């Protein structure tokens, strides 16, 4: 505990006390439970990821990382709560694709994600999967492009909602291939997949965790994954980029904190997260969720966040999308 006398002593030695004090705070961190905000309901991919890593951080650091689900406004309610939180390391954010997309999709956000959320650590990149109904004759990406061009106005592209990574992965595909499909948004992936299996829609660029069971059962056919390289989960399925050079639409996940969170605390969290990601059991579970661990510095994650935000802005602007 820092007493009044100690505090006065620190003030007396001026700015030279700042670094040791910050280091001391980081050494003692966390001294109480940490709130980890997830902008979606329990049970989804983001929630599962936070609980997987949060459990190990709780065990390693001796304080609970408590998952707080704050769904609403396409992930913006949860993000804004972190932006407005005390920058002391005790409120953190599960960073996900909606953060990069919403920066340009929403016209009246009360925060600037890149400016107001400090990058802490990356977790993984997860591909979406370009998946078609079995009655679609195309067996690969090139054949599908030809099929869409030969059937103007007849190919319906499902998504889990307007402005989702599932939707914008398809918009990016259309922009880069010169194809045109009719977008059909659903309230979530489950009803979209039901209609895809039933043939009411022909294609979806869905998140791997929700669609892979239907691919493995043979109910649907995967044509390509949206990461730059093939996925170990679907090694026989090509990357879309093998046919459409430069196409990349993966889902990047990580941890963020309010800006002005002490760098020493961010560095400690980054080191602890990286140590968790290197554990063989965690690596195995992350691969099962669709992506290899992505270990790096806060600065490297920050660069990826900026690149993702810029990439999705081009797609949002190009498709003329905007949410008030």
Steps between C-alpha positions, in 0.01 A plus 500: 500500500629850415470718812464879504863533609616275217291694251651831616845349466425393147375848414815650648727312259294618206460322166767244576250323724256433214675201344564310827143568615356374170723195516385432854137524395564257213681258730200493735249478212240361518418565865126444449270336241523623140182563301521370143225646280360293211256687275288192428276259695647191669569195285627659180850476353623821668364394839655153471837651412495745791404229749770264370780754540346671803492176698873446451583861584297465820695188595839650415453843656295407807213740428179429311460629145122540511323487162234769476270457199372836372317429172330761288547747213720259308764479777513879552340505847768276646780685323376842620486375859871416480590827328337685792649279773783599733832427321643295784516151347189375677268533201602339170329424169468193279598658167326344199420573132198718585737756651683550169183493288288727722761776487374588151161325493341707779454869425468627859733304726592677824856368486785439255606140548858533373556814709311405817589132552860402571609170339616242754540163328385308196346154539433347158368546147198288408386453141151528370409223257346559158235229508232404247184294483564153355285578194739775389706334224826686576768286665758776552529879518572552128199292397281695745607833350407368156169368636402836654590689181297253293196538729455874564248577771449134591762443772401595856774560757396444862656665803452511876402868478573829329853625560634177651832353387291227333320763291808709421710197405244445223497868404879492470477188282252669266712816475817307419344257250252725321211273599160606627292303750185589692579544871249336736567593867374276781482543877800283571682215330265215601196605290730597212655153497158335520392682185835430331456128561140528374606678182322833559843667479808377317812622682626634832840620625439375854725478805676165505386387850130523408516350147771234521273226640268535198799480265637189670158331495467563126190718536689794346805538273797722587661679205758716675627642828543875536844501665801562276605136541312172541369402842623190685134437586412464130833420333344384173303823454681769305547856620287741298825694441631212288245607239446865600847644577505732799169381645520470880207530739593319819364576845772648724449465876694646791498703821471877538492748789397864547756744359743633761512163678856487642743348251647281772161338561443454126845341470425262790164397352662449161770276646246295698268460198790392279602242761144362502492483119820294503343228718439184297145448628400860426660478155300184430172666604572811295564288192168324565338846504647563156837671532860464622612717795623844392779598738649849485554840660235761579649713221469217246137447599440875469638495146265211413201685649577807287541288188170316566317829560634646174418183306139483615450874444572446131243219488236698694550811286512300178171326581338826613411361843416721798316455831367810678 
